[in-house]
Amino acid sequence: MNRDKPVALVTAPLRGPDLDRLRQLADVVLDPWIDQVPLRVWGPDQLVTRIDEVGARILVCEADFCSGPVFERDLLVIGSTRGDPTNVDLEGATAAGIPVLRAPGRNADAVAEMTVALLFAVNRNLRAGDRDMRTGQVFGDTIPYQRFRTWQLAGRTAGLVGLGAVGRATKWRLEGLGMHVLATDPYADDATSSLDELLAGSDVVSMHAPASPETFGLMSAAQFEAMRDGAIYLNTARAGLHDTDALVTALAAGKLAGAGLDHVEGEVLPDDHPLLSFDNVVLTPHIGGATYDVEVNQTTMMVNGIEAVLAGERPPNLANPEVYDR
């Protein structure tokens, strides 16, 4: 260790050229949580033990929980590689005078790509088609052309509920497919549709709002009923944005042509859950942001912030600006 440089304990996955830049700024102890088997997530006491072991003054984490005793250490900065640093007690960090960095939009392109993937999978019946090929049931009473005909996406309308980083990354991709895109978002001036207008006018409804008390259960039975007959529902954000029972009812009634979901409540469905019975529902295990590029993106944002802190400057992507405002 070069004691002229601070030690950075990094328990988040970092990669790319900016990781070398971090090594120029600090002595890096790289110990990503996601590389551990079995998977490891530390609480504050375990983090403190590791901070003390290596003498860290910089902490970068993703899944580990930062609170209480962590803030009693002489930390220059804490980086959370999440867009919203929910794993850090911001109030406690602010009281301790420790700036907290975040990584907004780190996974926007990755999640937007997953949205498009789910849309194609649902609309083109990829799940059922793959099953028929694997089980030798291609021909029978009907031929594939009969069973799997659908409308092409070009010329159809997609409605985005939420126009943040992921919503915007999804928007241009859908427009590139030839779709007309509507958006609703009370915090985006260019999202000019109300939710009611969007539901009534969209062939595809895709959820990109943050999960919050304001948005929890946003899609209930009334909203699914207000969607166009034969529309597709996508959610690559959080399952809490919709009423799952209402979604199941809309699918069972044939109201919706299908759904693509990258998240379910509790992360895992019980074996008898009705969503598992639908051929027109495609489920993925919360992997929208699972690309190596996301790790490159968050590395750049963390290193830019750390570099600013070490230079005595106000860092970008600061989650608790009160530290510098007071």
N, C-alpha and C positions, 0 to 999 in steps of 0.2 A: 504494500500500500504506500502511496505517496501522500504523506501527511500534509503536504502543501495544498492538497485538494480534498474537498469533503467526500465522505463516503456516501454513495447512493445505494440504498437497499431497494431493489426492484423485484417485486413479486408479481408484476404484470408481464404478459408476453410482449416483448419489444423486439423489433427486427428492422433491417434496412440500413442505409447509409447513415442515418442520423443516430443510430446506436453508437457508431464510432465517434460521432461528435460528442455524445454524452460522455464517452470514455475519456475524451480530452478535457472535459469540464470536471469530472469527478471519478473517483475510484468506484467502479460499479460492481456490486454484488448482485448478479442476475440469478434469480431463483423463482421462475414463473410458477404460479399455482397450477396452471393447466397442464404442465409437463409431468406432474406427479401421479404415480399409480400406487395406491388408490388416490383419487383426487383429494387435494388438500385445500381447505379454506381456513385461514387463521382468524381468530378473534383478537381483540385488543391486547390481552395478556400475552398471547403467543407472539404477536407482532413486537411488543415491547422487549420480550426476551431476545428476539432476533436483532432488533435495533441495538440493544446493549452489546450483544455478542460481536457485532461488526463495527460498532461505533458510528452508526449512520446518522447523518444530519439531513439527508434527503430521503424521502420515502415515496415510491411510486407503486401503487397497487390497483387492482381491478376488482377482485372478489373479496379480499380480506376486509374486515371491519375495523375502521379507525375511530376510536372514541376514547374517553376517559384517560387512562394512563399513557396512551400514545402522545397526548398533548402535553404531558409533563416532561417529555424529552426535549432536548434542545434542537428542534427541527427547524431548518430554514424554510422548507416548503414541503407540501404533500401534493402528489399528483394522483388523481383518480382518472383512469383511462376510460371512464364512462362519459357519455354525453351529459347525463345528470348524475352527479357524484353521490348517489344514494347510500353508498357504503361508508361515507364519511359524515361524522357529526359536525356539520358546518358551524353550528352555533358554538360548539366547544372549541373548534379550531380557531374561530374568530376571536373568542375570548382569550385564547392563548397567543394571539397575534401571529398565527401561522397561515400564510396564504395557501389556498387550495386551488389546484389547477384541474380543469376538466377537458374533455375531448369531444366537443360538439360536432356532429356530422361525420364522425370517424367511420361509421358503417353505412352511410347514406347510399352509396352506389351498390354495396353488397346487398342491402335489404331491398333496394329497388329491383335488382336483378332477380332476387328470389320472388318478388311480387310478379314479375313478368313470367318467371318459370311456372309458378302456380297457376297463373292465368292460362297459359298454353296447356298445362297438364289437365286442367278442368275442362276448358273449352273443347279440346281435341280428344277428350276421353282416353288419355294416355294410360291411366291406371287400369281401366277395364280392357283396353286393347292389349296391353302387356300381359294381363292375366290370361286372356283368351289364347294368345300365342303360346304361352308357357304351358297351358293345360290342354292344348290340342283342340280347342273349341272354336276354331275360326269359322267353320262352316257348319250349318245345321238347318234349323227352320228359317234362319235369315242369313244374309251375307254381311260382312263388315260394313260395306257401303250403306246398307240399310240401317244398321244399328248405330253407327257413329257419325252420321251426317250432322253438321252443325253450321252455324253462321260464321263467316270469317270475321276477324276483329277489325280489319280495315273498314272504315266507314261507320263503325259503331261508336257509342259514347261511353266514356269512363268517368266516374265521379270519385274524386279523392277527398276523403274526410280527413283534413289536416294537410297543411301546405308548408311544413317545415322542411328540413334538409332532405329527409327521405321522400316526402311528398313531391318535392321539386325534382329530385332525381328520377322519380317514377314518372312524373308528368312528361318530361321530354322523351323518355323511352316509349311511352304509349303514343305520343304524337308521332314519333318516328315510325310506328306501326300503322299510321294512317288513322288513328282514333282521334275523335274530338274529346277534349278533356274539360270537365267542370271541376270546381273545387270549392269547398267550404272550410273556412277557418276564421274565427273572430279576430285573430291576431295578424292576419295577412291581408293587406289592402287589395291585392290582386286576386284574392279568392272571393269571387263576386256572387256566388250562389248560396242560398240558404240550404240547410239540410233537407228541408221538404222539397225544394226545387231540384236538388241534386238526386234525391231518391226517385222522384217521378220521372226524371229525364235521362237516367243512366242505364245502360245495359250491363255495366260492371260497376260495382261499388267496392272501393278499396280503402281500408282503414289505415291511417297514418298519424292519428292524433296521439299525444302523450297520454299515458294512463294517469288520471288524477281524479279527485272528487268531482270535478266538473264534467269529466267524460265517462266516468264509470257507468256502464249499462246504457251508453248512448244509443245503441241499437237494440231496441226492445221489440216486442211483438208488433206494436203499431208501426215501427219503422220498417220492419221486414214486410209487413202487409202493404206499405206504401211504395215498395220497390216495384219495378216493372215485372210483369209475369215473364218468367224465363231468364231473369237476370242472374248474374254470377256475383257471389259475395266473397271478398278476399280480406284476410286480416293477417298482416305480417308485423303487427305492432304487439298488442297485448289482448289476451282473451277477455279481460275485464271490460273491454269496450263494448262487448255485446252480451246479451242474455242467451246463454247457450241453449236453454230449453226452447226459447223462441226460435232460434236458428234451426234446431232439430224439427220443430213443428212446420216451419216454412219449407224445409227440404222434403219432409214426409208428405206434405200436401201437394208437392209439385209446383209450389209457388216459385221456387228458385231452380235454375238449371244446374246449379252445383255450388260448391264452396271450396276455397283453398285456405288452409289455416296453418300458420307456422308457430302457433302457440296455443296451448290449452291450459285451463286452470289446474294448478298443481303439477304442471309439466308432463304428466302421464295420465292416460285415460284408463279406467278400469276395463277389464276384458269384455264386459257386457254393455259398454256405453253405446248408445244408438248411433253416434257419429261413425263408429267403425263399421256399421252395416251398409253404408251408402257407397255405391260404386262411383257416384259423382262428387264425392268429397275426397280431396287430396290433403293429407296431413303430413307435416314435417316437424321434427322435434326441436323447434326454436333454434334453427341454424341459419337464419337469414344473414347474420353478421359473421358467420364462420368462414372468413377468407383471410389469407395471409396479408392481403392488402390492407385490411383493417388494422392489423398490428403495425404495419409500416406507417399508416396515417396517424395512429395515436402516438407512435414514437416521435414523429415530427412535432406534434403539438406539445407533448411533454417536454421535449428538449428545448423548444423555443421558449417555453415558459421558465424552465429551470435556468436557462442562460440569462434571461432577463432578471430573474431574482438575484442571481450571483453578481450581476452587474449593477445591482442597486436600482433597477428600473421596475416599473409596474408591468407585470407579465400579461400577455394576452390570455384569453380564455380563463379568466379568473372567476372562480365560483363565489368567492366572498370578498367583494371589493371594499367592504367596510374596513378591512385590515389596512388598506392604503388611504382610505378616505378620512379616517379619524385623526 
